[in-house]
Amino acid sequence: PNDVSKKYGDDDPVFDYTFEGAVGDEIPVGNISLERESGENVGNYALSLSSTSSLSNHTQSGFYARNYTLQIAQDSFFEIEKRELVLTFTKQLSKKVGESDPVLEFEFDNKVAGEEPSYTGSLARESGESVGHYLITAGNFCLIDNLSANFLASNYCFRLEEGYLYITTGTLDASSFVSSKSSTYNGQMQYV
């Protein structure tokens, strides 16, 4: 078989194959059907010929089925690869200088229908409190199993959508600089 794989949660592809080992210019033909070991989690699954697979004669090229034994190449397997879970931010993240960081809200994209991811840890960001933008990082975020929602962390890897926390200038309350004292103007310069 040619290289066969899929991402976790996708449908199986059509199993493609090529013949090897024919003599000279003989052209092998046959009714070939491949099947694989059952299972849908990430891993390798053995491939085999179905019981209905058989070779046929191709007299024009001199290929005769009786001269050959049909077998699958050694170490033939079908691979189910991890599905990439994308963490997408649900709103722009920003704060004013001096404020606490907002909660980093996100959702999971590209999950398999009927599965609900779970995690431990939290996202982080580049350090700094000055006006500017700071890259959000994975921190100690880690996917974990959520068996009640059919989610196995080992079937996924995750990617964090590029995002930043924007720190903007704060608002200065001018009223805090106004004296609460009052006086009556008497024509002279007064200081409070």
C-alpha positions in Angstrom: 0.0 0.0 0.0 1.0 3.6 -0.5 1.4 5.8 2.5 -2.0 5.9 4.2 -2.9 8.1 7.2 -5.6 10.4 8.4 -6.2 12.9 11.2 -8.1 11.7 14.2 -11.8 12.2 13.7 -11.6 12.2 9.8 -13.0 9.5 7.6 -10.7 6.8 6.4 -9.2 7.5 2.9 -9.4 5.1 0.0 -6.6 2.6 0.5 -4.3 3.0 -2.6 -1.7 0.4 -3.6 0.9 -0.5 -6.2 2.2 -3.8 -7.3 5.8 -4.7 -6.9 7.7 -7.8 -7.9 6.4 -8.6 -11.4 8.9 -10.0 -13.8 10.0 -7.8 -16.7 7.2 -5.9 -18.5 4.4 -8.0 -17.0 1.5 -6.0 -15.8 -0.2 -7.3 -12.7 -3.9 -6.9 -12.5 -6.4 -8.1 -9.9 -9.3 -7.4 -7.6 -7.5 -6.0 -4.6 -9.2 -4.7 -1.4 -7.3 -3.6 1.7 -8.7 -3.5 5.2 -7.3 -2.3 8.5 -7.3 -3.3 12.1 -10.2 -1.7 13.9 -9.7 1.4 16.1 -10.2 5.2 15.9 -7.7 6.6 18.4 -4.3 7.9 17.5 -1.9 5.1 16.7 -0.8 2.6 14.0 -3.2 -0.1 12.7 -2.1 -3.1 10.7 -3.2 -3.3 7.1 -4.1 -6.6 5.4 -5.5 -8.0 2.2 -9.2 -8.7 2.3 -10.3 -12.3 1.8 -11.8 -11.4 -1.6 -8.5 -10.0 -3.0 -7.2 -12.0 -6.0 -4.9 -11.6 -9.0 -6.1 -12.0 -12.6 -4.3 -12.8 -15.9 -3.1 -10.1 -18.2 -2.2 -12.1 -21.2 -1.2 -9.1 -23.4 1.8 -8.5 -21.1 2.4 -12.2 -20.2 1.2 -11.8 -16.6 -0.4 -15.0 -15.3 -1.9 -15.1 -11.8 -0.8 -18.7 -11.2 2.8 -17.6 -11.3 2.5 -15.3 -8.3 1.5 -15.3 -4.7 -0.4 -12.2 -3.6 0.8 -10.7 -0.3 0.9 -7.3 1.4 4.3 -5.7 2.1 5.7 -6.3 5.5 5.1 -3.6 8.1 2.2 -2.1 6.3 0.1 0.0 8.6 -2.4 2.7 8.6 -1.6 5.7 10.9 -4.1 7.9 12.7 -2.4 11.2 13.5 -3.2 13.7 16.2 -5.8 16.3 15.4 -4.8 19.9 15.9 -7.0 21.8 18.3 -6.9 25.5 17.8 -7.4 27.9 20.8 -9.1 31.0 19.4 -9.6 34.1 21.5 -13.2 35.2 21.7 -12.5 39.0 22.1 -9.6 41.4 21.8 -7.6 41.5 25.0 -6.7 44.9 26.4 -6.4 46.9 29.6 -5.2 50.3 30.7 -1.9 50.9 32.4 -2.2 50.0 36.1 -5.2 47.7 35.7 -5.2 44.0 36.3 -4.9 41.6 33.4 -8.3 40.6 32.0 -9.3 36.9 31.9 -8.0 35.3 28.7 -11.2 33.9 27.1 -10.9 31.4 24.3 -12.7 28.6 22.5 -11.6 25.4 20.9 -11.8 25.1 17.1 -11.4 22.0 15.0 -12.6 19.5 17.7 -14.5 16.4 16.7 -18.2 16.8 17.0 -19.6 15.4 20.3 -16.3 15.9 22.2 -15.6 18.6 24.7 -11.9 19.3 25.6 -10.7 19.8 29.1 -7.5 21.3 30.3 -5.4 22.2 33.3 -3.0 25.1 33.8 -3.4 28.5 32.2 -2.2 30.7 29.3 0.3 33.4 30.0 1.8 36.4 28.3 5.0 38.2 27.9 5.9 40.2 30.9 5.6 44.0 31.0 3.2 46.7 32.2 4.1 49.6 29.9 2.0 50.8 27.0 2.4 48.3 24.2 1.4 44.8 23.1 2.5 41.5 24.7 2.4 38.1 23.1 0.1 35.5 24.7 1.8 32.2 25.3 0.8 28.7 26.2 2.1 29.1 29.7 1.5 25.8 31.6 -1.7 25.0 29.6 -2.2 21.3 29.1 -5.0 19.2 27.6 -6.4 16.5 29.8 -9.0 13.7 29.3 -12.6 14.5 29.7 -14.1 11.0 29.5 -17.7 12.2 30.3 -17.5 14.1 27.0 -15.6 11.5 25.0 -12.4 13.6 24.9 -9.0 11.9 25.0 -6.1 14.4 25.2 -3.8 11.8 23.5 -5.8 12.2 20.3 -5.0 15.9 20.0 -2.2 18.4 19.9 -3.0 22.1 20.3 -2.0 25.4 18.7 -2.6 28.8 20.2 -3.9 31.3 17.7 -1.6 34.3 17.7 -2.9 36.9 20.1 -1.7 39.9 22.2 -2.7 41.7 25.3 -2.7 45.4 24.5 -1.9 47.9 27.2 -3.1 51.4 26.6 -2.7 54.7 28.4 -4.6 55.2 31.5 -7.2 57.8 32.2 -6.2 60.6 34.5 -8.9 61.9 36.8 -8.3 65.7 36.8 -10.7 66.2 39.6 -8.2 64.7 42.0 -6.0 67.7 41.4 -8.7 70.3 42.1 -8.7 71.7 45.6 -11.8 71.4 47.6 -11.1 74.8 49.2 -13.2 77.7 48.2 -12.6 81.4 48.6 -13.9 84.7 47.4 -12.0 86.8 44.9 -10.8 90.1 46.4 -8.9 91.4 43.5 -5.6 90.0 44.8 -3.6 86.9 43.6 -4.5 84.0 45.8 -2.9 80.6 46.3 -4.6 77.5 47.5 
